[in-house]
Amino acid sequence: MKNLLTLAAAVMLSTTVMADDYSLYYVGTTSTTNNKIETVANIRKLTFEDGKMTVTRTDGTTSQLNIASMKRLFFSADAVTAIEGVKEDATHMEKGEVYDLTGRKLSIDLTKQKLPKGIYIIDGQKVLVK
């Protein structure tokens, strides 16, 4: 069980370590409240041993939590992030350039090739090819 918890924590930390706005939380067995442990950027190490989870911070301080008192351990963003708006910058797009919907530029010469069925962005306009 200890190895499984350590592996789970390592996977969770590795997937979120790049995001400074994520924190480690837990929900206790007797409540439904999300309890913040620490922001990911401040966590140096998580250790699961003898029924306790030890959080070692980057400043060298530690804290311990009883694993049996935790119902759920998870990472979550502290702040809601969203795309507020999109600004069109036509200066980067040249005439005849073709992009797919994920924004990847396709190397297709429209004078020599036909596009397969799909939705594309050509010259800044969405185009449906049937």
N, C-alpha and C positions, 0 to 999 in steps of 0.2 A: 504494500500500500504506500509506503514511504517513497519507493522508487517511482511509482505511478504519479504521485503528487509532485515530485521533483521534476519529472519529465513534463507534466502538464504545465507547471510554472515556467519551465525553460522555454517551451514552445510559445506560451503566451507572451513572455517577455521578448522573445526574438521577433515576434510578429508586430509588437507594438513599440519596440525600443526606439524607433525612428520618430515617433510622434511625441513631442514634448507636452502636448495637451491631454495625454492619457494618464489615468491614475488607477491604482489597484484598490479594489473595494471588496468587502465581504458582507454577507447577510448572516446574522446570528441565528441560531436554532430557535430562539424564543421571540424573534421579531421579524418584521418585514422591511426594516430600515436599512438602506445602503450606508455602510460605514466606510469612510475613506481611510485607507491605510497610509498611502503616500503616492506622490506623482512618480511616474515611471522614470523620469529623468533623474530623480533623487535616489533611486534604488540601485544599490551595488550588487546585492545578493539576497536570494531567498533560500532558506534552509528549512527542511522538514525533518525533524528528529525528535524522538521520544514524545510523540503526540503534540508537539508544538511547532509552530511556524515562526522562524526568526527572520525579521526583516533587517538587513544591514544597509544603512544609508551611505551615500557618498561622503558624508561628513564624519563617518565612523561610528555614529550612534546606532543603537539597535533597539528593537522592541519585539516582544513575543506575544503570540496569540495561541490559545488552546485550539487545536484543530477540531476537537470534538464539539466545540461551541460554534463552529462555522457550518452553516447550511450550504453556502455558495461563495465561491471566490471568483472574481472576474475583473476584467479591465474595462474601463469606459472612458469616453471623452468627457473632460470637465466642461468644455464649452461647446455649444451647438455650432457646428460649422456648416456653411452652405454656400453655394454660388449665389452671390447677390445680383449679378448681372453679367452680361457678356458684351464686350465692346468689339465692334467689328474693326479690324485693322486691315484694310484693303491693300496697304503698301507692301505686305508680305506675299500677296497672292498675285501671280503673273497670269496673263491671259492664256487660257487653255489648260491650266493646271487642274488635275482631277484628284479629289480626296474621297476617302470612304467616310462612313459616319463616325468612325472612331478618331478621325483626324489624321489618318496616315495618308501621305502623298503617294499616289499610284503613278508608276512610270508607264503611262499609256499615251501613245500619240494618237489623238482622235482623228487625225487625217488618214491614218493607216489602219486603225483597229476599231472594232465595235466593242462597246462595253457589254459585259454579261448582264443579265437581269439583276436589278438591285436599285438602291438609292445612293446617289453620289452628290458631291458638291463640286460643281463646275463653274468656274469664274464667280464664285461667291453665291451661287444659286443652287438650291436643292433640285435635283433632276431625278425623275423616276424612269428607269429603263425597263420596259416590259418585254 
